[in-house]
Amino acid sequence: MIRTALRSLALLALLGSAGYYLWFGLTNQGDDDLPGMSWVGPQMVPLMIALPVTIMIFSFTGHGVMTALTGRNSAAFRRGQLGVGTVVGTSPTGATVNDQPELRIDLTVRTADGLQFASHARMVVPVTEVAALRPGAVVPVRYVPGRIDRVELDLSGDAARAQDVMNQIALQQGTLDPGRLEVAKRGTPAQGLVRALEVPGEIRDGQARLDITLLVTRPDGTTFETRVEKFVPPHMVAHVQVGRIVAVRYLPEDESRLVLSLPVNG
């Protein structure tokens, strides 16, 4: 692993230079005519170089910084499992890359096999995107079973897989039934205009039920009106306000069977 190799080499260089400096001073290798020169002189140079280089390597090989530089998840997490994380809060770590801050992101993670656990991720986030990681935001994450104290935000770009995991979790929570999941998988994609929105007041697992009236445009340009019920987290309610255009899927043989396709990360 490149990260481990770089850190190991940096530590070896630091230990080697420190050992050389101590040996030079303790064995009085300096000029006997100049007291103190065993500790002050060119023998300090390797240590003075190795120390800041080691600090720099450890800073720039932090998980959040490495993902920012490569645009990919670290090797361990690329092979990890995909889950869905709900942001609990964020805080700056103090590190930056190109003036973009690294954040510690605290999360509640749910998995397709029914696990739920608290964890955190570190990631360099563009200043313009920090607000998107507000508490309640839902993001796909990668985790390693048995090491759930830390996760990484998924950088694979596999939106279909992320949506599949989110659907499985929604089935477990009861906010999605198998019939709607079938529509989500094989339905015809289209766009819908939100014409009316009602909030009955029912809540499941922190998600509010919305009754949404849609004017759907078929692929041939014709339209039909239908009504759909959906449970959404509070921060995603803005996506279904009256007048918004939303992505939908429906069954041509039964247009009353329709689901909304809201973004995974809201």
C-alpha positions in Angstrom: 0.0 0.0 0.0 1.6 3.3 -1.1 0.4 5.2 2.0 1.9 2.7 4.4 5.1 2.5 2.4 5.6 6.3 2.3 5.0 6.6 6.0 7.3 3.7 6.8 10.1 5.2 4.7 9.6 8.6 6.3 9.8 7.1 9.8 12.9 5.1 8.9 14.6 8.2 7.6 13.7 10.2 10.7 14.9 7.5 13.1 18.1 7.0 11.1 18.9 10.7 11.1 18.1 11.0 14.8 20.3 8.0 15.5 23.1 9.4 13.5 22.9 12.8 15.3 22.8 11.2 18.8 25.8 8.9 17.9 27.8 11.8 16.6 27.2 13.8 19.8 27.5 11.1 22.4 30.7 9.7 20.9 32.2 13.2 20.6 32.9 13.0 16.8 33.2 16.8 16.6 36.3 19.0 16.6 38.0 18.6 20.0 39.3 22.2 19.7 35.7 23.6 19.5 33.7 22.5 22.5 30.0 21.7 21.7 30.7 21.0 18.0 29.7 17.4 18.5 26.1 18.6 18.8 26.1 21.6 16.5 27.2 21.4 12.9 26.5 19.6 9.6 25.5 16.5 11.5 22.2 18.3 12.2 21.2 18.6 8.6 19.8 15.1 8.0 17.6 15.4 11.1 16.5 19.0 10.1 15.4 17.7 6.7 13.9 14.4 7.9 11.6 16.0 10.6 9.6 18.4 8.4 9.5 15.9 5.5 8.0 13.2 7.9 5.4 15.7 9.2 4.5 16.6 5.6 4.2 13.0 4.5 2.0 12.1 7.4 -0.2 15.1 6.7 -0.6 14.4 3.0 -1.2 10.7 3.4 -4.1 11.1 5.8 -7.1 9.3 4.4 -9.1 12.5 3.7 -6.2 14.2 2.0 -5.3 11.1 -0.1 -8.8 10.7 -1.4 -8.8 14.4 -2.3 -5.5 14.1 -4.2 -6.5 10.9 -6.1 -10.3 11.3 -6.4 -10.7 7.7 -5.4 -11.4 5.8 -2.2 -8.4 4.3 -0.5 -7.6 0.7 -1.4 -9.1 -0.9 1.7 -12.4 1.0 1.2 -12.6 0.4 -2.5 -13.0 -3.2 -1.7 -15.4 -2.4 1.2 -19.2 -2.7 1.4 -21.6 0.1 0.4 -23.9 1.6 3.0 -25.9 4.8 3.5 -24.8 7.4 6.0 -26.9 10.1 7.6 -24.8 13.1 8.6 -24.9 13.9 12.3 -22.4 16.8 12.3 -19.1 18.0 10.8 -16.0 19.7 12.2 -12.8 20.9 10.6 -9.6 18.9 11.3 -7.3 21.8 10.6 -5.8 20.3 7.4 -6.4 21.9 4.0 -5.6 21.1 0.4 -5.5 24.0 -2.1 -7.3 26.1 0.6 -10.1 23.5 0.8 -10.8 22.3 4.4 -10.6 18.7 5.5 -13.7 17.8 7.6 -14.5 15.1 10.1 -18.0 14.0 9.2 -19.9 12.1 12.0 -22.4 9.7 10.6 -25.1 7.1 11.4 -24.6 4.3 8.9 -27.1 1.8 7.8 -26.3 -1.3 5.7 -28.2 -3.5 3.3 -28.0 -6.4 5.7 -29.7 -4.5 8.5 -26.7 -3.1 10.6 -26.8 0.4 12.1 -23.7 2.0 13.7 -22.1 5.3 14.5 -19.0 6.1 12.6 -17.0 9.0 11.0 -15.2 9.9 7.8 -12.5 12.4 7.0 -12.7 14.2 3.6 -11.4 17.3 1.9 -14.5 19.2 0.9 -14.7 22.2 -1.5 -15.9 25.3 0.4 -18.9 25.6 -1.9 -20.0 22.0 -1.0 -19.7 22.2 2.8 -23.3 23.2 3.3 -24.5 20.0 1.5 -23.1 18.0 4.4 -25.6 19.5 6.9 -27.0 17.3 9.6 -29.7 15.0 8.1 -28.0 14.8 4.7 -27.9 11.3 3.3 -24.7 10.1 1.5 -23.4 6.8 0.2 -20.5 5.5 2.2 -17.9 2.6 2.0 -17.2 0.6 5.2 -15.0 -2.4 6.1 -16.8 -5.0 8.2 -15.1 -5.4 11.5 -13.6 -1.9 11.3 -16.7 0.2 11.5 -15.3 3.0 13.6 -14.3 4.8 10.3 -15.8 4.9 6.9 -15.2 6.9 3.6 -17.8 8.7 1.5 -18.2 6.6 -1.6 -16.3 8.1 -4.6 -17.0 5.3 -7.1 -19.8 7.3 -8.8 -21.9 4.1 -8.9 -25.3 5.9 -8.4 -27.3 2.8 -9.4 -25.6 0.6 -6.8 -26.1 3.3 -4.1 -29.8 3.6 -5.0 -30.1 -0.2 -4.8 -28.7 -0.2 -1.3 -30.9 2.7 -0.3 -33.9 0.8 -1.6 -33.0 -2.3 0.4 -32.7 -0.1 3.6 -36.1 1.5 2.8 -37.6 -1.9 2.6 -36.3 -2.8 6.0 -37.7 0.5 7.4 -41.1 0.0 5.8 -40.9 3.2 3.8 -40.8 1.2 0.5 -42.8 -1.9 -0.4 -41.7 -4.6 -2.9 -44.3 -3.4 -5.4 -42.7 0.1 -5.6 -39.3 -1.5 -5.7 -40.3 -3.4 -8.8 -41.4 -0.1 -10.4 -38.1 1.6 -9.5 -36.2 -1.3 -11.2 -38.2 -1.7 -14.4 -40.4 1.3 -14.8 -40.2 3.8 -17.7 -38.2 7.0 -16.7 -40.0 10.3 -17.1 -40.4 13.7 -15.5 -43.1 14.9 -13.2 -44.3 18.4 -12.2 -45.4 18.7 -8.6 -48.9 20.2 -8.7 -49.9 19.7 -5.0 -48.4 18.6 -1.8 -50.0 17.4 1.4 -48.4 16.4 4.7 -50.7 14.0 6.7 -48.4 14.0 9.7 -47.3 10.4 9.7 -43.6 9.8 10.5 -41.5 6.6 10.1 -37.9 6.4 11.3 -37.6 10.2 11.2 -39.1 10.5 7.7 -42.3 12.3 7.0 -45.0 11.0 4.7 -45.9 13.3 1.8 -48.9 12.9 -0.5 -47.8 14.3 -3.8 -49.9 15.1 -6.9 -47.9 14.9 -10.1 -48.4 15.9 -13.7 -46.2 13.3 -15.5 -44.9 13.8 -19.1 -44.6 10.5 -21.0 -41.7 9.9 -23.4 -44.1 10.8 -26.4 -44.9 14.2 -24.9 -48.4 13.4 -23.6 -49.2 13.8 -19.9 -51.2 12.2 -17.1 -51.9 13.1 -13.5 -51.4 10.8 -10.6 -50.9 10.9 -6.8 -48.1 9.2 -5.0 -47.2 8.7 -1.3 -43.6 8.9 -0.3 -41.6 9.1 3.0 -38.7 11.5 2.8 -36.2 12.9 5.4 -36.8 16.5 6.3 -33.9 17.9 4.3 -35.3 16.5 1.1 -38.7 18.0 1.3 -37.5 21.0 -0.7 -37.1 18.6 -3.7 -40.8 18.0 -3.9 -42.3 21.5 -3.4 -45.1 22.6 -5.7 -43.7 23.7 -9.0 -40.5 21.5 -8.8 -39.6 19.0 -11.6 -38.8 15.5 -10.3 -37.5 12.3 -11.9 -40.1 9.5 -11.8 -40.5 5.9 -13.1 -43.9 4.4 -13.9 -45.4 1.2 -15.4 -47.0 2.0 -18.8 -49.5 -0.8 -18.3 -50.5 0.7 -14.9 -49.7 4.4 -14.7 -51.0 4.6 -11.2 -47.9 2.6 -10.1 -45.2 5.3 -10.0 -42.2 6.1 -7.8 -40.1 9.2 -7.4 -36.3 9.1 -8.0 -34.9 11.6 -5.6 -31.1 12.0 -5.4 -29.3 9.7 -2.9 -27.3 12.5 -1.3 -30.1 15.1 -1.3 
